[in-house]
Amino acid sequence: MQDISISYTNCSPSENSERFIRDLMERLYEESPSNSHLKLSITKVSDDGYSGVLSINSEPQTFSAIASARTPSIIAQQLVERIRRQLDSWKLNRFRGSVRRLKHLKPNRQRGGLLSS
């Protein structure tokens, strides 16, 4: 079950914009650590301006970003790009540690297994 929360304050995006933003959040959720909670808040701050906050709370780490733009859809895209960079960095560091731990293992040519050096 996806744990995604999207809220709008002082605005009501079109049905197409809402669907677009929902789809973006669902795709981002799929890239997030397991058991994450994704929360997006978009607020209309002026006649031609919006601000947004996106956070992903998960066991290993919290990821967050803020943005402002002329439309909710643009804000959502900016936030997703910023969070993806954070997720990519987290994944790189997470798996880099795993690779380091496995480097001390050498192939065992006699049995096809791994031996500790």
Chimera marker file (.cmm) of the C-alpha trace (Angstrom):
<marker_set name="trace">
<marker id="1" x="0.000" y="0.000" z="0.000" r="1" g="1" b="0" radius="0.5"/>
<marker id="2" x="1.338" y="3.389" z="-0.949" r="1" g="1" b="0" radius="0.5"/>
<marker id="3" x="1.698" y="5.976" z="1.767" r="1" g="1" b="0" radius="0.5"/>
<marker id="4" x="1.324" y="9.218" z="-0.181" r="1" g="1" b="0" radius="0.5"/>
<marker id="5" x="-0.224" y="12.438" z="1.109" r="1" g="1" b="0" radius="0.5"/>
<marker id="6" x="-0.870" y="15.430" z="-1.160" r="1" g="1" b="0" radius="0.5"/>
<marker id="7" x="-2.411" y="18.654" z="0.117" r="1" g="1" b="0" radius="0.5"/>
<marker id="8" x="-3.258" y="21.976" z="-1.505" r="1" g="1" b="0" radius="0.5"/>
<marker id="9" x="-3.759" y="25.222" z="0.394" r="1" g="1" b="0" radius="0.5"/>
<marker id="10" x="-5.488" y="28.282" z="-1.088" r="1" g="1" b="0" radius="0.5"/>
<marker id="11" x="-5.720" y="26.577" z="-4.478" r="1" g="1" b="0" radius="0.5"/>
<marker id="12" x="-7.572" y="23.921" z="-6.445" r="1" g="1" b="0" radius="0.5"/>
<marker id="13" x="-5.505" y="22.588" z="-9.352" r="1" g="1" b="0" radius="0.5"/>
<marker id="14" x="-7.258" y="21.330" z="-12.457" r="1" g="1" b="0" radius="0.5"/>
<marker id="15" x="-8.104" y="17.652" z="-12.642" r="1" g="1" b="0" radius="0.5"/>
<marker id="16" x="-5.315" y="17.157" z="-15.196" r="1" g="1" b="0" radius="0.5"/>
<marker id="17" x="-2.773" y="18.882" z="-12.941" r="1" g="1" b="0" radius="0.5"/>
<marker id="18" x="-3.844" y="16.820" z="-9.951" r="1" g="1" b="0" radius="0.5"/>
<marker id="19" x="-3.547" y="13.593" z="-11.959" r="1" g="1" b="0" radius="0.5"/>
<marker id="20" x="-0.128" y="14.638" z="-13.298" r="1" g="1" b="0" radius="0.5"/>
<marker id="21" x="1.126" y="15.466" z="-9.798" r="1" g="1" b="0" radius="0.5"/>
<marker id="22" x="-0.304" y="12.227" z="-8.360" r="1" g="1" b="0" radius="0.5"/>
<marker id="23" x="1.444" y="10.208" z="-11.081" r="1" g="1" b="0" radius="0.5"/>
<marker id="24" x="4.752" y="11.976" z="-10.358" r="1" g="1" b="0" radius="0.5"/>
<marker id="25" x="4.423" y="11.215" z="-6.649" r="1" g="1" b="0" radius="0.5"/>
<marker id="26" x="3.543" y="7.567" z="-7.268" r="1" g="1" b="0" radius="0.5"/>
<marker id="27" x="6.619" y="7.101" z="-9.482" r="1" g="1" b="0" radius="0.5"/>
<marker id="28" x="8.825" y="8.815" z="-6.904" r="1" g="1" b="0" radius="0.5"/>
<marker id="29" x="7.340" y="6.664" z="-4.156" r="1" g="1" b="0" radius="0.5"/>
<marker id="30" x="8.375" y="3.555" z="-6.093" r="1" g="1" b="0" radius="0.5"/>
<marker id="31" x="11.988" y="4.828" z="-6.045" r="1" g="1" b="0" radius="0.5"/>
<marker id="32" x="11.909" y="5.525" z="-2.304" r="1" g="1" b="0" radius="0.5"/>
<marker id="33" x="13.140" y="3.271" z="0.506" r="1" g="1" b="0" radius="0.5"/>
<marker id="34" x="10.645" y="0.636" z="1.618" r="1" g="1" b="0" radius="0.5"/>
<marker id="35" x="8.020" y="1.668" z="4.162" r="1" g="1" b="0" radius="0.5"/>
<marker id="36" x="8.390" y="5.352" z="3.293" r="1" g="1" b="0" radius="0.5"/>
<marker id="37" x="5.816" y="8.079" z="3.813" r="1" g="1" b="0" radius="0.5"/>
<marker id="38" x="5.721" y="10.709" z="1.072" r="1" g="1" b="0" radius="0.5"/>
<marker id="39" x="4.128" y="14.075" z="1.808" r="1" g="1" b="0" radius="0.5"/>
<marker id="40" x="3.616" y="16.925" z="-0.660" r="1" g="1" b="0" radius="0.5"/>
<marker id="41" x="2.165" y="20.310" z="0.286" r="1" g="1" b="0" radius="0.5"/>
<marker id="42" x="1.501" y="23.004" z="-2.307" r="1" g="1" b="0" radius="0.5"/>
<marker id="43" x="0.322" y="26.479" z="-1.282" r="1" g="1" b="0" radius="0.5"/>
<marker id="44" x="-0.783" y="29.412" z="-3.403" r="1" g="1" b="0" radius="0.5"/>
<marker id="45" x="1.169" y="32.385" z="-2.034" r="1" g="1" b="0" radius="0.5"/>
<marker id="46" x="0.203" y="35.070" z="-4.566" r="1" g="1" b="0" radius="0.5"/>
<marker id="47" x="-1.881" y="35.573" z="-7.702" r="1" g="1" b="0" radius="0.5"/>
<marker id="48" x="0.864" y="34.067" z="-9.838" r="1" g="1" b="0" radius="0.5"/>
<marker id="49" x="2.985" y="32.119" z="-7.379" r="1" g="1" b="0" radius="0.5"/>
<marker id="50" x="2.997" y="28.842" z="-5.484" r="1" g="1" b="0" radius="0.5"/>
<marker id="51" x="5.340" y="27.259" z="-2.986" r="1" g="1" b="0" radius="0.5"/>
<marker id="52" x="5.778" y="23.594" z="-2.276" r="1" g="1" b="0" radius="0.5"/>
<marker id="53" x="7.359" y="21.239" z="0.206" r="1" g="1" b="0" radius="0.5"/>
<marker id="54" x="8.028" y="17.565" z="-0.455" r="1" g="1" b="0" radius="0.5"/>
<marker id="55" x="9.336" y="15.136" z="2.125" r="1" g="1" b="0" radius="0.5"/>
<marker id="56" x="9.924" y="11.419" z="2.264" r="1" g="1" b="0" radius="0.5"/>
<marker id="57" x="10.208" y="9.984" z="5.735" r="1" g="1" b="0" radius="0.5"/>
<marker id="58" x="11.768" y="6.551" z="5.904" r="1" g="1" b="0" radius="0.5"/>
<marker id="59" x="13.646" y="4.388" z="8.377" r="1" g="1" b="0" radius="0.5"/>
<marker id="60" x="17.114" y="5.025" z="6.954" r="1" g="1" b="0" radius="0.5"/>
<marker id="61" x="16.743" y="8.745" z="6.234" r="1" g="1" b="0" radius="0.5"/>
<marker id="62" x="14.443" y="11.720" z="5.675" r="1" g="1" b="0" radius="0.5"/>
<marker id="63" x="14.588" y="13.449" z="2.303" r="1" g="1" b="0" radius="0.5"/>
<marker id="64" x="13.099" y="16.918" z="1.797" r="1" g="1" b="0" radius="0.5"/>
<marker id="65" x="12.978" y="19.772" z="-0.685" r="1" g="1" b="0" radius="0.5"/>
<marker id="66" x="11.260" y="23.126" z="-1.160" r="1" g="1" b="0" radius="0.5"/>
<marker id="67" x="10.466" y="25.035" z="-4.342" r="1" g="1" b="0" radius="0.5"/>
<marker id="68" x="8.421" y="27.908" z="-5.709" r="1" g="1" b="0" radius="0.5"/>
<marker id="69" x="7.041" y="28.432" z="-9.214" r="1" g="1" b="0" radius="0.5"/>
<marker id="70" x="4.125" y="29.770" z="-11.224" r="1" g="1" b="0" radius="0.5"/>
<marker id="71" x="2.151" y="26.498" z="-11.299" r="1" g="1" b="0" radius="0.5"/>
<marker id="72" x="1.653" y="23.486" z="-9.021" r="1" g="1" b="0" radius="0.5"/>
<marker id="73" x="2.815" y="21.119" z="-11.792" r="1" g="1" b="0" radius="0.5"/>
<marker id="74" x="6.123" y="22.917" z="-12.216" r="1" g="1" b="0" radius="0.5"/>
<marker id="75" x="6.658" y="22.883" z="-8.448" r="1" g="1" b="0" radius="0.5"/>
<marker id="76" x="5.989" y="19.147" z="-8.338" r="1" g="1" b="0" radius="0.5"/>
<marker id="77" x="8.517" y="18.532" z="-11.125" r="1" g="1" b="0" radius="0.5"/>
<marker id="78" x="11.171" y="20.658" z="-9.409" r="1" g="1" b="0" radius="0.5"/>
<marker id="79" x="10.622" y="18.912" z="-6.088" r="1" g="1" b="0" radius="0.5"/>
<marker id="80" x="10.813" y="15.449" z="-7.633" r="1" g="1" b="0" radius="0.5"/>
<marker id="81" x="14.109" y="16.333" z="-9.359" r="1" g="1" b="0" radius="0.5"/>
<marker id="82" x="15.585" y="17.573" z="-6.070" r="1" g="1" b="0" radius="0.5"/>
<marker id="83" x="14.436" y="14.533" z="-4.114" r="1" g="1" b="0" radius="0.5"/>
<marker id="84" x="15.702" y="12.155" z="-6.825" r="1" g="1" b="0" radius="0.5"/>
<marker id="85" x="19.172" y="13.660" z="-6.507" r="1" g="1" b="0" radius="0.5"/>
<marker id="86" x="19.035" y="13.020" z="-2.753" r="1" g="1" b="0" radius="0.5"/>
<marker id="87" x="17.776" y="9.468" z="-3.294" r="1" g="1" b="0" radius="0.5"/>
<marker id="88" x="20.501" y="8.792" z="-5.875" r="1" g="1" b="0" radius="0.5"/>
<marker id="89" x="23.148" y="10.019" z="-3.449" r="1" g="1" b="0" radius="0.5"/>
<marker id="90" x="21.699" y="7.907" z="-0.619" r="1" g="1" b="0" radius="0.5"/>
<marker id="91" x="21.568" y="4.801" z="-2.846" r="1" g="1" b="0" radius="0.5"/>
<marker id="92" x="25.135" y="5.330" z="-4.031" r="1" g="1" b="0" radius="0.5"/>
<marker id="93" x="26.444" y="5.629" z="-0.466" r="1" g="1" b="0" radius="0.5"/>
<marker id="94" x="24.266" y="2.786" z="0.785" r="1" g="1" b="0" radius="0.5"/>
<marker id="95" x="25.467" y="0.330" z="-1.833" r="1" g="1" b="0" radius="0.5"/>
<marker id="96" x="29.047" y="1.597" z="-1.778" r="1" g="1" b="0" radius="0.5"/>
<marker id="97" x="29.233" y="0.358" z="1.826" r="1" g="1" b="0" radius="0.5"/>
<marker id="98" x="27.892" y="-3.041" z="0.754" r="1" g="1" b="0" radius="0.5"/>
<marker id="99" x="30.495" y="-3.353" z="-1.982" r="1" g="1" b="0" radius="0.5"/>
<marker id="100" x="33.267" y="-2.441" z="0.461" r="1" g="1" b="0" radius="0.5"/>
<marker id="101" x="32.139" y="-5.181" z="2.851" r="1" g="1" b="0" radius="0.5"/>
<marker id="102" x="32.157" y="-7.767" z="0.048" r="1" g="1" b="0" radius="0.5"/>
<marker id="103" x="35.578" y="-6.860" z="-1.407" r="1" g="1" b="0" radius="0.5"/>
<marker id="104" x="37.405" y="-9.015" z="1.135" r="1" g="1" b="0" radius="0.5"/>
<marker id="105" x="35.714" y="-12.128" z="-0.288" r="1" g="1" b="0" radius="0.5"/>
<marker id="106" x="37.566" y="-13.979" z="-3.050" r="1" g="1" b="0" radius="0.5"/>
<marker id="107" x="36.181" y="-16.648" z="-5.365" r="1" g="1" b="0" radius="0.5"/>
<marker id="108" x="36.832" y="-20.214" z="-4.228" r="1" g="1" b="0" radius="0.5"/>
<marker id="109" x="37.813" y="-21.912" z="-7.467" r="1" g="1" b="0" radius="0.5"/>
<marker id="110" x="37.578" y="-25.424" z="-5.984" r="1" g="1" b="0" radius="0.5"/>
<marker id="111" x="33.940" y="-25.251" z="-4.875" r="1" g="1" b="0" radius="0.5"/>
<marker id="112" x="32.639" y="-22.192" z="-6.776" r="1" g="1" b="0" radius="0.5"/>
<marker id="113" x="31.937" y="-20.397" z="-3.490" r="1" g="1" b="0" radius="0.5"/>
<marker id="114" x="33.450" y="-17.462" z="-1.641" r="1" g="1" b="0" radius="0.5"/>
<marker id="115" x="36.259" y="-17.547" z="0.895" r="1" g="1" b="0" radius="0.5"/>
<marker id="116" x="37.260" y="-14.873" z="3.335" r="1" g="1" b="0" radius="0.5"/>
<marker id="117" x="40.811" y="-13.597" z="2.832" r="1" g="1" b="0" radius="0.5"/>
<link id1="1" id2="2" r="1" g="1" b="0" radius="0.2"/>
<link id1="2" id2="3" r="1" g="1" b="0" radius="0.2"/>
<link id1="3" id2="4" r="1" g="1" b="0" radius="0.2"/>
<link id1="4" id2="5" r="1" g="1" b="0" radius="0.2"/>
<link id1="5" id2="6" r="1" g="1" b="0" radius="0.2"/>
<link id1="6" id2="7" r="1" g="1" b="0" radius="0.2"/>
<link id1="7" id2="8" r="1" g="1" b="0" radius="0.2"/>
<link id1="8" id2="9" r="1" g="1" b="0" radius="0.2"/>
<link id1="9" id2="10" r="1" g="1" b="0" radius="0.2"/>
<link id1="10" id2="11" r="1" g="1" b="0" radius="0.2"/>
<link id1="11" id2="12" r="1" g="1" b="0" radius="0.2"/>
<link id1="12" id2="13" r="1" g="1" b="0" radius="0.2"/>
<link id1="13" id2="14" r="1" g="1" b="0" radius="0.2"/>
<link id1="14" id2="15" r="1" g="1" b="0" radius="0.2"/>
<link id1="15" id2="16" r="1" g="1" b="0" radius="0.2"/>
<link id1="16" id2="17" r="1" g="1" b="0" radius="0.2"/>
<link id1="17" id2="18" r="1" g="1" b="0" radius="0.2"/>
<link id1="18" id2="19" r="1" g="1" b="0" radius="0.2"/>
<link id1="19" id2="20" r="1" g="1" b="0" radius="0.2"/>
<link id1="20" id2="21" r="1" g="1" b="0" radius="0.2"/>
<link id1="21" id2="22" r="1" g="1" b="0" radius="0.2"/>
<link id1="22" id2="23" r="1" g="1" b="0" radius="0.2"/>
<link id1="23" id2="24" r="1" g="1" b="0" radius="0.2"/>
<link id1="24" id2="25" r="1" g="1" b="0" radius="0.2"/>
<link id1="25" id2="26" r="1" g="1" b="0" radius="0.2"/>
<link id1="26" id2="27" r="1" g="1" b="0" radius="0.2"/>
<link id1="27" id2="28" r="1" g="1" b="0" radius="0.2"/>
<link id1="28" id2="29" r="1" g="1" b="0" radius="0.2"/>
<link id1="29" id2="30" r="1" g="1" b="0" radius="0.2"/>
<link id1="30" id2="31" r="1" g="1" b="0" radius="0.2"/>
<link id1="31" id2="32" r="1" g="1" b="0" radius="0.2"/>
<link id1="32" id2="33" r="1" g="1" b="0" radius="0.2"/>
<link id1="33" id2="34" r="1" g="1" b="0" radius="0.2"/>
<link id1="34" id2="35" r="1" g="1" b="0" radius="0.2"/>
<link id1="35" id2="36" r="1" g="1" b="0" radius="0.2"/>
<link id1="36" id2="37" r="1" g="1" b="0" radius="0.2"/>
<link id1="37" id2="38" r="1" g="1" b="0" radius="0.2"/>
<link id1="38" id2="39" r="1" g="1" b="0" radius="0.2"/>
<link id1="39" id2="40" r="1" g="1" b="0" radius="0.2"/>
<link id1="40" id2="41" r="1" g="1" b="0" radius="0.2"/>
<link id1="41" id2="42" r="1" g="1" b="0" radius="0.2"/>
<link id1="42" id2="43" r="1" g="1" b="0" radius="0.2"/>
<link id1="43" id2="44" r="1" g="1" b="0" radius="0.2"/>
<link id1="44" id2="45" r="1" g="1" b="0" radius="0.2"/>
<link id1="45" id2="46" r="1" g="1" b="0" radius="0.2"/>
<link id1="46" id2="47" r="1" g="1" b="0" radius="0.2"/>
<link id1="47" id2="48" r="1" g="1" b="0" radius="0.2"/>
<link id1="48" id2="49" r="1" g="1" b="0" radius="0.2"/>
<link id1="49" id2="50" r="1" g="1" b="0" radius="0.2"/>
<link id1="50" id2="51" r="1" g="1" b="0" radius="0.2"/>
<link id1="51" id2="52" r="1" g="1" b="0" radius="0.2"/>
<link id1="52" id2="53" r="1" g="1" b="0" radius="0.2"/>
<link id1="53" id2="54" r="1" g="1" b="0" radius="0.2"/>
<link id1="54" id2="55" r="1" g="1" b="0" radius="0.2"/>
<link id1="55" id2="56" r="1" g="1" b="0" radius="0.2"/>
<link id1="56" id2="57" r="1" g="1" b="0" radius="0.2"/>
<link id1="57" id2="58" r="1" g="1" b="0" radius="0.2"/>
<link id1="58" id2="59" r="1" g="1" b="0" radius="0.2"/>
<link id1="59" id2="60" r="1" g="1" b="0" radius="0.2"/>
<link id1="60" id2="61" r="1" g="1" b="0" radius="0.2"/>
<link id1="61" id2="62" r="1" g="1" b="0" radius="0.2"/>
<link id1="62" id2="63" r="1" g="1" b="0" radius="0.2"/>
<link id1="63" id2="64" r="1" g="1" b="0" radius="0.2"/>
<link id1="64" id2="65" r="1" g="1" b="0" radius="0.2"/>
<link id1="65" id2="66" r="1" g="1" b="0" radius="0.2"/>
<link id1="66" id2="67" r="1" g="1" b="0" radius="0.2"/>
<link id1="67" id2="68" r="1" g="1" b="0" radius="0.2"/>
<link id1="68" id2="69" r="1" g="1" b="0" radius="0.2"/>
<link id1="69" id2="70" r="1" g="1" b="0" radius="0.2"/>
<link id1="70" id2="71" r="1" g="1" b="0" radius="0.2"/>
<link id1="71" id2="72" r="1" g="1" b="0" radius="0.2"/>
<link id1="72" id2="73" r="1" g="1" b="0" radius="0.2"/>
<link id1="73" id2="74" r="1" g="1" b="0" radius="0.2"/>
<link id1="74" id2="75" r="1" g="1" b="0" radius="0.2"/>
<link id1="75" id2="76" r="1" g="1" b="0" radius="0.2"/>
<link id1="76" id2="77" r="1" g="1" b="0" radius="0.2"/>
<link id1="77" id2="78" r="1" g="1" b="0" radius="0.2"/>
<link id1="78" id2="79" r="1" g="1" b="0" radius="0.2"/>
<link id1="79" id2="80" r="1" g="1" b="0" radius="0.2"/>
<link id1="80" id2="81" r="1" g="1" b="0" radius="0.2"/>
<link id1="81" id2="82" r="1" g="1" b="0" radius="0.2"/>
<link id1="82" id2="83" r="1" g="1" b="0" radius="0.2"/>
<link id1="83" id2="84" r="1" g="1" b="0" radius="0.2"/>
<link id1="84" id2="85" r="1" g="1" b="0" radius="0.2"/>
<link id1="85" id2="86" r="1" g="1" b="0" radius="0.2"/>
<link id1="86" id2="87" r="1" g="1" b="0" radius="0.2"/>
<link id1="87" id2="88" r="1" g="1" b="0" radius="0.2"/>
<link id1="88" id2="89" r="1" g="1" b="0" radius="0.2"/>
<link id1="89" id2="90" r="1" g="1" b="0" radius="0.2"/>
<link id1="90" id2="91" r="1" g="1" b="0" radius="0.2"/>
<link id1="91" id2="92" r="1" g="1" b="0" radius="0.2"/>
<link id1="92" id2="93" r="1" g="1" b="0" radius="0.2"/>
<link id1="93" id2="94" r="1" g="1" b="0" radius="0.2"/>
<link id1="94" id2="95" r="1" g="1" b="0" radius="0.2"/>
<link id1="95" id2="96" r="1" g="1" b="0" radius="0.2"/>
<link id1="96" id2="97" r="1" g="1" b="0" radius="0.2"/>
<link id1="97" id2="98" r="1" g="1" b="0" radius="0.2"/>
<link id1="98" id2="99" r="1" g="1" b="0" radius="0.2"/>
<link id1="99" id2="100" r="1" g="1" b="0" radius="0.2"/>
<link id1="100" id2="101" r="1" g="1" b="0" radius="0.2"/>
<link id1="101" id2="102" r="1" g="1" b="0" radius="0.2"/>
<link id1="102" id2="103" r="1" g="1" b="0" radius="0.2"/>
<link id1="103" id2="104" r="1" g="1" b="0" radius="0.2"/>
<link id1="104" id2="105" r="1" g="1" b="0" radius="0.2"/>
<link id1="105" id2="106" r="1" g="1" b="0" radius="0.2"/>
<link id1="106" id2="107" r="1" g="1" b="0" radius="0.2"/>
<link id1="107" id2="108" r="1" g="1" b="0" radius="0.2"/>
<link id1="108" id2="109" r="1" g="1" b="0" radius="0.2"/>
<link id1="109" id2="110" r="1" g="1" b="0" radius="0.2"/>
<link id1="110" id2="111" r="1" g="1" b="0" radius="0.2"/>
<link id1="111" id2="112" r="1" g="1" b="0" radius="0.2"/>
<link id1="112" id2="113" r="1" g="1" b="0" radius="0.2"/>
<link id1="113" id2="114" r="1" g="1" b="0" radius="0.2"/>
<link id1="114" id2="115" r="1" g="1" b="0" radius="0.2"/>
<link id1="115" id2="116" r="1" g="1" b="0" radius="0.2"/>
<link id1="116" id2="117" r="1" g="1" b="0" radius="0.2"/>
</marker_set>
